[in-house]
Amino acid sequence: MISERANQIGISATLRINTKARAMKAEGIDVIDLSVGEPDFPTPENVKEAAKKAIDSNQTKYTANEGILELRKVIAQRLKEDHNLDYKPSQIIISNGAKHSLYNLMMAIINDGEEVIIPAPYWVSYPEMVFLARGKPVIVHTKEENGFKLTAKQLKESISASTKAIILNNPSNPTGAVYSKSELEELAHIIIDENIIVIADEIYEKLVYDNFKFVSFASLGDEIKKRTVIINGVSKSYSMTGWRIGYAAGPAEIIDAMSRIQSHSTSNASSVSQYASLEAFAGPQHEVSRMLAEFQKRRNYVLNKLQTIPNLSCAKPDGAFYVFPNVSSYYNKEYEGTVIRNSYGMAYYLLKYANVAVVPGDAFGSDQFIRISYATSMENLEKGMNRIVEAFSKLKTPKKVKYISLKNTSTKVKKQISIDANINAEMRDALVAEAEAHLKYENYYEWNANINGVVVQLRTNVDHLNEFWIENWYPAQLEADIEPHGIIYAVDGVTAREAHAFYNSETKTGIIFNSDNYSTLRSLALGLVTDVVERLTDTHAIRGMTLEIDGNGILLIGPKGTKKTENFFNLLKKPNVFLHSLDFSFVRYGGGFAAADNPERKIYIPTNTAELFDLLPKLFDKSKCENVVTKKEDCTNLDCLREGECRLDRGSPYCFKASKNSFAMLDPYWIGGMKKHIKRIDIRYVFILKNDPLSSAFIKLEPEEAIRILESGQTSGISSEYSPLHNQPFYNPYLLNTDTDRIELQKKFFKKLFKSAVCYSLNSGALSVGETEKYIYEIIR
């Protein structure tokens, strides 16, 4: 449902932390918020009066898309007076804040794959905007000893044939660094020689201290001016963050492109805000000077307080309203069992134990630091800084630290790939020959698995796949005279081939090219075994979650979005409930029994189930894992991003729920010991789950109706967010072939099942997890 572009970016760390701080304040907690990046001063009175006058004179209609002419003229005049820069109104566009100006600019100049150089530490949104424009951010790490300024040498080394632009934030958020004229000139020489575009984000230009002379990049000469786009606005200098007015000034062709993009998104910025900004730029500037003096006083106070903390360094900022102290000397220290491992951990510690909100440096690309904003009152700063000093004094070197080194493999392919299950024997032979050619002696793994009595041999050159394969299945006998029932080739490094899998039913052969992700190998193995046992041994392969309650085998079956997993783990918490299988069973019928066997030695389980069952996180810690997220920017879990409660936010080196594509190979006997897991159950109750708020909570189904629902692969009311790309008959993705014969065979098996088991429809759209549990117990008792 969500685009890859949207999933590629996360929520701004500064906004996320600010939201968490506000939520704590709403609960009555005295939180000092030093994370916010906006002045605490009121908007100047003359600006507010100009806005009121605009309203009274009915200046509330659409304006020109690029902004009112009067405002663009006064901005041009301000650029001339302040920096001796000449711009025509046609070279200026007004947008909904400087952030919007930056977004429009990225969309206007960046083509797919073009590179944008971003010095780190950087403002959190720069890389994300480049990604949204389908560009590639090239992060260049500046050094604390150089004042966090990009050097000419670093710039030269980072330029490639694909470089399109560089973002230069001056003064800098988060470091407060300000470039001198000579430093800018050194960069300008390279930029002119390499003919790249400069994105000069100068939103903090009025906030420089100690009589430091700010130099606008475009003022360095005509050659650099025609390659530079200035981004600025009223938010920081005039305390007008909520008015949402920013502007861009630059070459006419770029501004025209930005205007066209804006015309199809937001159109003009707020008319009233434009007239207020006109007064801000044209009116008296003494409020800016007053705010600047107060900010300098606050900066000096914060720096003095930080200097009292042992082993902490902090470069003196020449601009903006942030300090960026290096707190890495306190990593691996602890307080009350909480070990600080990184900047997220430090930010979490200060928020939880000192009730002070700061921003982790990792959000700006520099994990050794945290950002503290002094854009708040002296009263708040005094309280906040005293708490920070005290909090650092409480951090001690632990007597003994036990680090958990997660056995995690990050695969190149992150999810299951498609399987072509209808190849003929001729194509199978050609693909096998191609696979065999890439299985070299020095990197070759072969292992026979016993999957429900079927011997399947893996041949691979991928260490991770071989390791998970051995963990997942029971070993088969290795006698030379025993031929496997099926063979799967999993071969990586095959040039000129996309990641894809193939299966030939006649020879029971699978071939996987260029996928190191285990999910495809496991699916192909289960599909192959299903193909064998259903036709030859009259064994039914069922995709569903199974457990036993008071001697009764329970099968939960249904698609995603029906709370199947939540209900399963909620039931498993009860002492009289026993784990059988989380995903798949082979069922044999006879004598009125439906005997279900779990073929897996260890369970391949999504780690985002961690919070559904208290034991799972600790068990995952010692399991072999695949694609567990270790960096916040890789987090794709929307709840994680919204709540700010991800383990990574608390300084953990990894998070199990951050991605739906991360898995663990879990030993089921770790869940409650030998007695909690059973290998075989007799299925007596089948619950088909659906999600439909308008339907009944539960209905007893006749066998014919149950089989009709299962065959369709659908349940009514399911959200499109969870719907598969195509229906899966019997909710079983491991059926490699779904021709008429296979469908009829499945229907025959389910008829046998419903002779010994009763079937109900359970509606998670009308029932909570607790209510579902209650209904299940009422039914089986």
C-alpha positions in Angstrom: 0.0 0.0 0.0 2.8 2.4 0.9 5.3 3.4 -1.8 9.0 2.5 -1.7 9.8 6.2 -1.7 7.8 6.7 1.5 9.2 3.6 3.2 12.7 4.8 2.4 12.5 7.7 4.8 11.8 8.1 8.5 10.2 10.7 10.7 12.5 13.6 11.7 14.3 12.7 14.9 13.9 16.2 16.2 10.1 16.1 15.7 9.9 12.6 17.2 11.8 13.6 20.4 9.8 16.9 20.7 6.6 14.9 20.4 7.8 12.5 23.2 8.7 15.5 25.4 5.3 17.1 24.9 3.6 13.8 25.7 5.5 13.6 29.0 4.6 17.2 29.8 0.9 16.3 29.2 1.3 13.6 31.8 2.4 16.1 34.3 6.1 15.4 34.1 8.4 18.5 34.4 10.3 18.1 31.2 12.8 20.7 30.0 12.8 20.6 26.3 16.2 21.5 24.8 15.6 19.6 21.6 13.5 22.2 19.8 14.9 24.4 17.0 12.8 27.5 17.3 13.2 30.8 19.1 11.2 31.2 22.2 10.7 34.9 21.6 7.3 36.2 20.4 7.0 37.4 16.8 7.8 41.2 16.7 4.8 43.5 17.3 5.2 45.4 14.0 5.1 42.1 12.1 1.9 40.9 13.9 0.3 44.3 13.2 1.1 44.0 9.5 -0.6 40.6 9.5 -3.7 42.0 11.2 -3.7 44.9 8.6 -3.6 42.4 5.8 -6.5 40.5 7.2 -8.5 43.7 7.7 -7.8 44.8 4.2 -8.9 41.4 2.8 -5.5 40.3 1.6 -6.6 36.7 2.1 -6.9 35.4 -1.5 -4.6 33.4 -3.7 -1.5 35.3 -4.6 0.9 34.7 -7.5 2.4 31.2 -7.2 5.9 32.5 -6.7 4.8 35.0 -4.0 3.6 38.6 -4.0 5.8 41.0 -6.0 6.3 43.4 -3.1 7.8 40.7 -0.9 10.2 39.5 -3.6 11.3 43.0 -4.3 12.0 43.7 -0.6 14.0 40.4 -0.3 16.0 41.5 -3.3 16.6 44.8 -1.6 17.6 43.1 1.6 20.1 40.8 -0.3 21.6 43.9 -1.9 21.9 45.8 1.4 23.3 42.9 3.4 25.5 41.1 0.9 25.8 43.4 -2.2 23.9 40.8 -4.2 21.7 41.8 -7.2 18.6 39.6 -7.8 15.6 40.4 -9.9 12.2 39.5 -8.4 11.9 36.8 -11.1 15.0 35.1 -9.5 13.2 34.8 -6.1 10.4 32.4 -5.1 8.4 32.4 -1.9 7.5 29.0 -0.4 5.9 27.5 2.7 9.0 27.7 4.8 12.7 27.2 4.0 12.2 23.4 4.2 9.6 23.6 1.4 12.1 25.7 -0.6 14.7 23.0 -0.2 12.3 20.3 -1.2 11.3 22.2 -4.3 14.9 22.8 -5.2 15.8 19.1 -4.8 13.0 18.1 -7.1 14.0 20.8 -9.6 17.7 19.9 -10.0 18.3 16.2 -9.0 17.9 13.4 -11.5 17.8 9.7 -10.6 21.2 8.6 -9.2 22.8 12.0 -9.2 24.9 12.7 -6.1 24.6 15.5 -3.6 27.5 16.2 -1.2 26.3 16.7 2.4 28.9 17.6 5.1 28.2 15.9 8.4 27.0 16.8 10.9 24.0 17.8 8.8 20.4 18.9 9.3 18.3 15.8 9.6 16.2 16.4 6.5 18.9 16.9 3.9 19.6 13.2 3.1 15.9 12.4 3.2 15.1 15.1 0.7 17.8 13.8 -1.6 16.3 10.3 -1.4 12.9 11.7 -2.2 14.3 13.3 -5.3 15.8 9.9 -6.2 19.3 11.2 -5.7 22.2 9.8 -3.7 23.4 11.6 -0.7 27.2 11.5 -0.3 28.0 12.1 3.4 31.4 13.7 4.1 32.3 13.7 7.8 33.9 16.9 9.1 36.1 16.9 12.2 35.5 18.4 15.6 39.1 19.8 15.6 38.3 21.7 12.4 35.3 23.3 13.9 33.0 20.9 11.9 33.8 22.7 8.7 34.2 21.1 5.3 37.8 21.5 4.0 38.7 22.0 0.3 40.6 18.7 0.4 37.5 16.8 1.6 35.3 18.5 -1.0 37.7 17.6 -3.8 38.0 14.0 -2.8 34.2 13.5 -2.5 33.4 14.8 -6.1 32.6 12.2 -8.7 31.3 12.2 -12.3 27.8 11.9 -10.8 28.1 14.9 -8.4 25.3 17.4 -9.1 25.3 19.6 -6.0 26.6 20.4 -2.5 24.5 21.5 0.4 26.3 24.1 2.6 24.5 25.0 5.8 26.1 28.2 7.1 25.7 28.8 10.0 25.3 25.1 10.8 22.5 23.2 12.4 23.5 21.3 14.6 27.0 22.6 15.3 26.7 26.4 15.1 29.8 26.4 12.8 30.2 29.6 10.6 32.6 29.7 7.6 35.0 32.6 7.1 35.3 34.3 3.8 38.6 32.7 3.1 37.2 29.2 3.9 34.3 29.7 1.5 36.6 30.9 -1.2 38.7 27.7 -1.0 35.5 25.7 -1.5 34.3 28.1 -4.3 37.4 27.5 -6.4 36.7 23.8 -6.5 33.0 24.2 -7.1 33.7 26.5 -10.1 36.2 24.1 -11.6 33.9 21.1 -11.2 30.8 23.0 -12.2 28.5 21.8 -9.5 25.5 23.6 -7.9 25.7 25.1 -4.4 22.6 24.8 -2.2 23.4 27.6 0.4 21.1 27.1 3.3 21.6 30.4 5.2 18.5 30.4 7.4 20.6 31.3 10.5 22.5 34.1 8.8 21.4 36.8 11.3 22.4 34.7 14.3 26.2 35.0 14.4 28.1 36.0 17.6 31.2 37.8 18.8 31.1 40.3 15.8 31.8 37.4 13.4 31.2 38.6 9.8 28.7 36.4 8.0 29.5 36.0 4.3 26.8 34.8 1.9 28.2 32.2 -0.5 26.7 33.8 -3.6 28.6 37.1 -2.8 32.0 35.6 -3.6 31.7 36.6 -7.3 29.6 36.2 -10.4 31.0 32.8 -11.3 29.9 31.3 -8.0 26.6 33.3 -7.9 25.3 31.7 -11.1 25.9 28.2 -9.5 24.3 29.1 -6.1 20.8 28.9 -4.8 20.3 30.7 -1.5 17.7 29.2 0.9 16.5 31.5 3.6 13.3 32.6 5.4 11.8 34.4 8.4 11.6 31.5 10.9 14.8 31.8 12.9 15.8 35.5 12.6 12.4 36.9 13.2 10.9 34.2 15.4 8.2 33.4 12.9 8.5 29.5 12.7 4.7 29.0 12.5 4.2 31.6 9.8 5.8 29.2 7.3 7.6 31.6 4.9 10.9 30.7 3.2 12.4 31.8 0.0 15.0 30.8 -2.6 17.1 33.1 -4.7 19.2 31.9 -7.6 19.5 31.5 -11.3 16.3 32.2 -13.2 16.0 28.8 -14.8 16.3 27.0 -11.5 13.7 29.3 -9.8 11.4 28.8 -12.8 11.6 25.1 -12.4 10.9 25.4 -8.6 7.9 27.5 -9.4 6.5 24.9 -11.8 6.9 22.2 -9.1 5.3 24.4 -6.5 2.4 25.3 -8.8 1.4 21.6 -8.8 1.8 21.0 -5.1 1.0 23.8 -2.7 0.8 26.8 -5.0 1.4 30.1 -3.2 2.4 30.4 0.5 -0.1 32.0 2.9 -1.1 35.5 1.8 -1.3 36.9 5.3 2.1 35.4 6.2 3.6 37.0 3.1 2.5 40.5 4.1 3.8 39.9 7.6 7.1 38.8 6.2 7.2 41.9 4.0 7.2 44.0 7.2 9.8 41.7 8.8 12.3 42.3 6.0 11.4 46.0 5.4 10.7 47.2 8.9 13.0 48.0 11.8 15.6 45.3 12.7 16.2 46.1 16.3 14.3 43.0 17.5 16.8 40.8 15.6 19.6 42.5 17.5 17.9 42.1 20.8 17.3 38.4 20.2 20.9 38.0 19.1 22.3 39.5 22.3 20.1 37.2 24.4 21.1 34.1 22.4 24.8 35.0 22.9 24.2 35.3 26.6 22.5 31.9 26.7 25.2 30.3 24.5 27.9 31.4 27.0 26.0 30.1 29.9 25.5 26.6 28.3 29.2 26.4 27.3 30.3 27.3 30.9 28.0 24.6 32.3 29.3 22.0 29.8 32.9 22.8 30.8 32.2 21.6 34.3 31.5 18.1 33.1 34.7 16.0 33.1 35.9 14.5 29.8 33.3 16.3 27.7 34.4 18.5 24.8 32.3 21.1 23.0 33.4 23.3 20.1 32.3 26.9 20.6 29.5 27.8 18.1 29.8 31.0 16.2 26.2 31.0 15.1 22.7 29.5 15.2 21.4 28.5 18.7 22.8 25.0 19.3 25.8 23.4 21.0 27.0 20.0 19.9 29.0 18.5 22.7 31.1 15.3 22.3 29.7 12.8 24.9 31.3 9.7 23.6 33.6 9.4 26.7 30.5 8.5 28.6 29.5 5.6 26.3 29.7 2.2 28.0 29.0 3.8 31.4 25.8 3.0 33.2 23.1 4.2 35.6 20.8 1.7 37.5 21.6 -1.0 35.0 21.1 1.2 31.9 24.2 1.1 29.8 24.8 4.1 27.4 26.1 2.7 24.1 25.4 5.5 21.7 23.8 9.0 21.3 20.3 7.5 21.1 21.0 5.8 24.4 22.3 9.1 25.9 19.3 11.0 24.7 17.0 8.3 26.2 18.9 8.4 29.5 18.7 12.2 29.8 15.0 12.2 29.0 14.1 9.3 31.3 16.3 10.0 34.3 16.9 13.8 34.1 13.6 14.8 32.3 15.6 16.8 29.7 15.0 16.4 26.0 18.0 16.6 23.7 18.6 15.2 20.1 21.0 12.3 19.5 23.9 13.2 17.3 23.3 10.1 15.2 20.2 11.9 13.8 22.7 14.4 12.3 25.1 11.7 11.1 27.5 12.0 14.1 26.9 9.5 16.8 29.6 10.8 19.2 27.5 13.9 20.0 24.2 15.2 21.2 22.5 18.5 20.2 21.4 20.9 22.9 19.3 23.9 21.9 19.5 27.1 23.9 16.5 28.6 22.1 14.6 28.7 25.4 14.5 30.9 28.5 17.4 31.3 30.9 15.2 29.8 33.6 14.7 26.6 31.5 18.4 26.5 30.6 19.5 26.8 34.2 17.1 24.0 35.3 18.0 21.8 32.2 21.7 22.3 32.4 21.8 21.6 36.1 20.0 18.4 35.5 22.3 17.4 32.7 25.4 18.0 34.8 23.9 15.9 37.6 22.9 13.2 35.2 26.5 12.9 33.8 27.9 12.7 37.3 25.7 9.6 38.0 27.1 7.6 35.1 29.7 5.1 36.3 31.9 2.5 34.7 30.1 -0.8 35.4 32.0 -3.4 37.3 31.2 -6.0 34.7 29.5 -5.4 31.4 28.2 -8.3 29.4 27.8 -7.4 25.8 25.5 -9.4 23.6 26.8 -10.0 20.2 23.8 -10.7 18.1 24.3 -13.5 15.6 22.8 -11.5 12.8 23.3 -11.7 9.1 22.3 -8.8 6.9 21.4 -10.2 3.5 21.6 -8.4 0.1 18.1 -9.5 -0.8 15.7 -8.5 2.0 12.6 -10.5 1.3 11.3 -13.5 -0.5 11.6 -13.5 -4.3 9.2 -14.9 -6.8 9.2 -18.6 -7.8 8.5 -19.9 -11.3 7.1 -23.3 -10.5 6.2 -24.4 -14.0 9.5 -24.9 -15.8 9.9 -27.9 -18.1 12.6 -30.6 -17.9 14.7 -29.0 -20.7 14.8 -25.7 -18.9 15.5 -27.4 -15.6 18.5 -29.1 -17.1 19.9 -25.9 -18.5 19.4 -24.1 -15.1 21.0 -26.9 -13.2 24.1 -26.8 -15.5 24.3 -23.0 -14.9 24.0 -23.4 -11.2 26.6 -26.3 -11.0 29.1 -24.1 -12.9 29.1 -21.6 -10.0 29.5 -24.2 -7.2 33.2 -24.1 -6.8 35.0 -26.6 -4.6 36.4 -24.0 -2.3 33.0 -22.5 -1.5 30.5 -25.4 -1.7 28.0 -26.6 0.9 25.9 -29.7 0.7 23.5 -31.0 3.4 20.6 -33.4 3.4 17.5 -32.5 5.4 14.7 -34.8 6.6 11.5 -32.8 6.1 8.5 -35.0 7.2 10.3 -38.1 5.9 11.3 -36.5 2.6 15.0 -36.1 2.0 15.8 -32.8 0.4 19.4 -32.0 -0.5 20.7 -28.4 -0.5 23.6 -27.4 -2.7 24.8 -23.9 -2.2 27.7 -21.4 -2.2 26.0 -19.2 0.5 27.3 -19.8 4.0 24.3 -18.1 5.6 21.8 -20.3 3.7 23.6 -23.5 4.6 23.8 -22.4 8.3 20.1 -21.6 8.5 19.2 -24.8 6.6 21.0 -27.0 9.1 19.4 -25.1 12.0 15.9 -25.3 10.5 15.5 -29.0 9.6 16.3 -32.4 11.1 19.3 -34.2 9.5 18.7 -37.0 7.0 20.8 -40.1 6.8 24.0 -39.7 4.8 24.5 -43.2 3.4 25.8 -43.0 -0.1 23.1 -45.3 -1.5 20.3 -43.1 -0.3 19.1 -40.7 -3.1 17.4 -37.5 -2.0 13.8 -37.1 -3.0 14.5 -33.6 -4.2 17.4 -31.2 -4.7 17.6 -27.4 -4.3 20.4 -25.3 -5.7 20.9 -21.9 -4.1 23.6 -20.1 -6.0 24.8 -16.5 -5.5 27.1 -14.5 -7.8 25.6 -15.5 -11.1 26.2 -12.6 -13.5 23.5 -11.2 -15.8 20.7 -12.8 -13.7 18.1 -11.2 -11.4 17.2 -12.8 -8.1 14.7 -15.4 -9.1 13.7 -19.0 -8.2 12.5 -21.9 -10.4 10.9 -25.3 -9.7 10.4 -28.4 -11.8 7.8 -30.8 -10.3 8.7 -33.8 -12.4 12.3 -34.0 -11.1 11.6 -32.3 -7.8 14.3 -29.8 -8.4 14.5 -26.2 -7.2 17.0 -23.5 -8.4 17.5 -20.2 -6.7 19.7 -17.6 -8.3 21.3 -14.6 -6.5 19.2 -14.6 -3.3 20.9 -14.9 0.0 17.6 -14.5 1.9 16.5 -17.7 3.7 12.7 -17.2 3.2 12.8 -18.2 -0.5 14.9 -21.3 0.3 12.5 -22.4 3.1 9.4 -21.7 1.0 10.8 -23.7 -1.9 11.7 -26.6 0.4 8.2 -26.8 1.9 6.7 -26.5 -1.5 8.8 -29.3 -2.8 8.0 -31.6 0.2 4.3 -30.7 -0.2 4.5 -31.7 -3.8 5.9 -35.1 -2.8 3.8 -36.1 0.2 0.4 -35.0 -1.0 0.6 -37.0 -4.1 2.5 -40.1 -2.9 1.7 -40.5 0.9 -1.8 -39.0 1.1 -0.5 -36.4 3.6 -2.1 -33.0 3.9 0.1 -29.9 4.0 -1.6 -27.0 5.9 -0.4 -23.5 6.4 -1.6 -22.3 9.8 -0.7 -21.8 13.4 -1.3 -24.8 15.7 -1.3 -25.4 19.4 -3.0 -27.6 22.0 -5.4 -26.6 24.7 -6.4 -29.3 27.3 -5.6 -32.1 24.8 -7.5 -30.4 22.0 -5.5 -29.6 18.8 -6.3 -26.1 17.6 -5.6 -24.7 14.1 -5.7 -21.0 13.5 -5.9 -20.2 9.8 -6.3 -17.1 7.7 -4.4 -14.3 5.9 -2.5 -11.3 7.3 -4.4 -8.6 9.0 -6.7 -10.9 11.0 -4.7 -10.8 14.3 -3.8 -14.4 13.9 -0.4 -14.0 15.4 -1.6 -11.8 18.2 -4.3 -14.3 19.2 -1.8 -17.2 18.9 0.7 -15.7 21.3 -2.0 -14.5 23.7 -3.2 -18.1 24.0 0.3 -19.4 24.4 0.7 -17.4 27.6 -1.7 -19.7 29.4 -0.1 -22.6 31.3 -2.5 -25.2 29.8 -1.6 -24.2 26.2 1.2 -25.9 24.4 3.1 -24.8 21.3 3.0 -27.0 18.2 3.8 -24.9 15.1 3.9 -21.3 14.2 3.4 -21.7 10.4 3.1 -25.2 8.9 2.0 -28.7 9.6 1.7 -32.1 7.8 -1.5 -33.9 8.7 -2.4 -37.6 8.3 -6.0 -38.8 8.6 -7.3 -42.1 9.8 -9.4 -43.6 12.6 -11.2 -40.4 13.2 -7.9 -38.5 14.0 -6.2 -35.6 12.2 -2.6 -36.1 13.4 -0.6 -33.0 12.7 3.2 -33.1 12.7 5.6 -30.1 12.8 8.4 -30.7 10.4 10.8 -28.0 11.6 13.5 -28.5 14.2 13.8 -24.8 14.8 11.2 -22.1 14.0 11.9 -19.4 11.4 10.0 -16.6 13.1 9.6 -12.9 12.3 11.3 -10.9 15.0 8.7 -8.1 14.9 6.6 -10.5 17.1 8.9 -9.8 19.9 6.5 -7.7 21.9 3.6 -10.2 21.6 5.3 -12.7 24.0 7.5 -11.6 26.9 10.1 -14.3 26.5 10.8 -13.7 22.8 13.3 -10.7 22.9 15.6 -12.6 25.3 15.3 -15.7 23.2 16.1 -13.8 20.0 19.2 -12.4 21.7 20.7 -15.9 21.6 19.2 -17.1 18.3 20.7 -16.8 14.8 19.0 -13.9 13.1 18.6 -12.5 9.7 18.2 -8.8 8.8 17.6 -7.5 12.3 17.8 -3.7 12.2 20.9 -2.1 13.8 20.6 1.5 12.6 17.7 3.8 13.2 17.6 5.0 9.6 16.8 1.4 8.5 13.7 1.2 10.7 10.5 0.6 8.7 8.1 -0.1 11.6 5.7 2.8 11.7 4.7 2.3 15.3 8.5 2.4 16.2 8.8 5.7 14.3 5.7 7.3 15.7 6.2 6.3 19.4 9.9 6.9 19.6 10.1 3.8 21.8 12.2 1.6 19.5 15.0 -0.2 21.3 17.4 1.8 19.1 16.0 5.0 20.7 17.0 3.6 24.1 20.6 2.9 23.0 20.2 -0.8 22.2 22.5 -2.0 19.4 19.6 -3.6 17.6 15.8 -3.7 17.4 13.7 -6.7 16.7 10.5 -5.0 15.7 12.0 -2.4 13.4 11.5 -4.4 10.2 8.9 -6.9 9.0 11.7 -8.6 7.0 13.9 -9.7 10.0 13.7 -13.2 11.3 15.2 -15.4 14.0 15.8 -19.2 13.9 14.3 -20.0 17.3 14.5 -23.3 19.2 10.9 -24.0 20.3 12.0 -25.8 23.4 13.3 -22.5 24.8 9.7 -21.4 25.1 8.8 -22.9 28.4 11.1 -25.9 28.2 10.4 -29.5 27.0 6.9 -29.6 28.3 5.7 -26.5 26.5 6.4 -27.7 23.0 4.8 -30.9 21.5 5.6 -32.5 18.2 2.2 -33.9 17.3 -1.4 -32.9 18.0 -4.8 -34.2 17.0 -6.6 -31.3 15.4 -10.1 -31.0 16.9 -11.0 -27.3 16.2 -10.3 -25.1 13.2 -10.8 -21.4 13.5 -10.8 -19.4 10.2 -10.0 -15.8 11.1 -11.4 -12.8 9.2 -11.4 -9.0 9.8 -14.9 -7.5 9.2 -16.3 -5.0 11.8 -19.8 -5.4 10.3 -20.0 -9.2 10.6 -20.8 -11.5 13.5 -18.2 -12.2 16.1 -18.2 -15.9 15.5 -20.1 -18.4 13.4 -20.0 -22.2 13.3 -19.3 -23.2 9.7 -20.5 -26.3 7.8 -17.7 -28.1 6.0 -18.9 -27.0 2.6 -18.9 -23.3 3.6 -15.5 -23.6 5.3 -13.9 -25.2 2.2 -15.4 -22.5 0.0 -13.9 -19.8 2.1 -10.5 -21.6 2.2 -10.5 -22.2 -1.5 -11.2 -18.5 -2.3 -8.1 -17.4 -0.2 -10.1 -14.4 1.0 -11.9 -13.3 4.1 -14.5 -10.5 4.0 -13.6 -7.1 5.3 -9.8 -7.4 5.2 -8.0 -4.2 4.9 -6.3 -3.6 1.5 -3.2 -2.7 3.5 -2.7 -6.4 4.2 -4.2 -7.9 1.1 -1.8 -10.1 -1.0 -1.1 -9.2 -4.6 -3.2 -12.2 -5.5 -5.4 -14.6 -3.7 -3.7 -17.6 -2.1 -6.0 -20.7 -2.2 -6.2 -22.2 1.3 -4.0 -19.3 2.5 -1.1 -21.5 1.6 1.8 -19.8 -0.3 3.7 -23.0 -0.3 1.5 -24.6 -2.9 3.9 -24.3 -5.8 1.2 -25.4 -8.3 -2.5 -24.3 -8.0 -3.9 -26.1 -11.0 -7.3 -27.8 -10.9 -5.9 -31.1 -9.8 -4.0 -29.5 -6.8 -7.1 -27.5 -5.8 -9.3 -30.6 -5.9 -6.7 -32.5 -3.8 -6.7 -29.8 -1.2 -10.5 -29.9 -1.0 -10.5 -33.6 -0.6 -8.0 -33.3 2.3 -10.0 -30.6 4.1 -13.2 -32.7 3.8 -11.3 -35.4 5.7 -10.2 -32.8 8.3 -13.7 -31.6 8.9 -14.9 -35.1 9.6 -12.8 -35.1 12.8 -12.6 -31.3 13.5 -15.3 -28.7 13.8 -14.8 -25.3 12.2 -15.7 -21.8 13.3 -15.3 -18.3 11.7 -13.7 -15.9 14.2 -14.0 -12.2 13.4 -11.1 -10.1 14.7 -12.7 -7.0 13.4 -15.5 -7.5 16.0 -13.4 -9.1 18.8 -10.5 -8.0 20.9 -7.7 -10.4 21.5 -9.0 -11.1 25.0 -12.6 -11.6 23.7 -11.3 -14.0 21.0 -9.6 -16.1 23.8 -12.8 -16.2 25.7 -14.8 -17.5 22.7 -12.2 -20.1 21.9 -12.4 -21.5 25.5 -16.2 -21.4 25.5 -16.3 -23.4 22.2 -13.8 -26.1 23.2 -15.4 -26.6 26.6 
